[in-house]
């Protein structure tokens, strides 16, 4: 897949915060095999666009998958708030990466900074993939999912390297229906299937029974999956974001859009053009989603 193949809604980048960038790079590059595109410092303009002025000057790295897919992972160094745990608050909850041979990853990640919280397994009702869940040193939740088949309504990407691009981003919502409408109405995306499953990572995080059921709805552009919106339990908390910082853990999702000028939402700062990856000379702006999540949009045309 080349940059020209990106479609409206394509996941161009996912951003996580990590307390130690050097250690995170050992995990993402040394263990997952991602390529280092750039390692530098967060600019004042980038920090302002995320409403996170205090991360200006912090170390950051942009990584790309060995397949060359036009999709990136950005890691931003930021202290981890005391007591913060993945899958406990509203906002971006996880990034799903397409991988080869999911069952091999627990052994391959032994001794790394990743904590496997959900070993590879088949999920009841989702027979098209093998799912594995892990948490990085910034309490970012990452799924390593091996795609086995498409579904009747969805085309799912098969990995072309051991760890390939993000193909679904998970949003933890207090109001799943309202969040769904926000993405469909404001970005022109499509509501797809709703599933109700025993969601192990949610049940484990909140001490719920193994058979507690969670409903989730997929947001697509036609047959292309983009966002999974999960209805989180009542004991979920608001993401603890320190003033001037990024949300801890899974911090930002960056989507491509067909025409940024058609987005009627108010951006946090004016639209700007950025040369560096993941923007690659295109126009971009950041918006605040229905659950307080940071959503960065990149104009695919200009």
Helices and strands as residue ranges (DSSP letters): G 3-5, E 11-18, H 21-25, I 26-31, E 35-41, H 44-49, G 53-55, E 59-64, E 72-77, E 91-99, G 102-104, H 105-108, E 115-123, E 126-135, E 141-147, E 163-173, H 176-187, E 190-198, H 200-206, E 213-221, E 224-231, E 250-257, G 260-262, E 272-273, E 283-288, E 294-299
